[in-house]
Amino acid sequence: MLPTQVYWEEGTIHRAAGNKLLEECKLLNGCETGQAKITKAYSLSCKHIIHTVGPIYTGGNKNEAQLLTNCYKNSIILAEKHKLRSIAFPNISTGIYGYPKIEAANIAVSTVKQQLLNCKYLEKVVFCVFDNENLELYKKLLK
């Protein structure tokens, strides 16, 4: 089942999940941009947290599109490996990392649709949006 709450920023997630999450994250030895790692969710209402690091947008000439694609792709591969039935994604990299919202939404939706073709367990994907602009973008792309 999906969590009843969505936590947006890493500090909030850690506060809500409790100290054991931080302890487990230290054992992960970081996470490269575009990669994904999984931990338990501890005090959260979901079972796992998939951590991914989106690219910092610097104009689009430093492989940002592929790195963002990899965030979604690798998260879904990891969810499938762990036989998760649902996953929720925020607008990866569109906040302080500056990725253009339209381009990021296109990458998110197209990558997820493509990856779902290979999924045996994953049944539900939720895009958790930050604002009305993103909401309208995703509504249009998901029609």
Buried (B, 14 or more C-beta within 10 A) or exposed (E): EBBEEBBEEEEEBBBBBEEEBEEBBEEEEEBEBBBBBBBBBBEBEBEBBBBBBBBBBEEEEEEBBEBBBBBBBBBBBBBBEEEBEBBBBBBBBBBEBBBEBBBBBBBBBEBBEEBEEEBEEBEEBEBBBEEEBBEEBBEEBEE
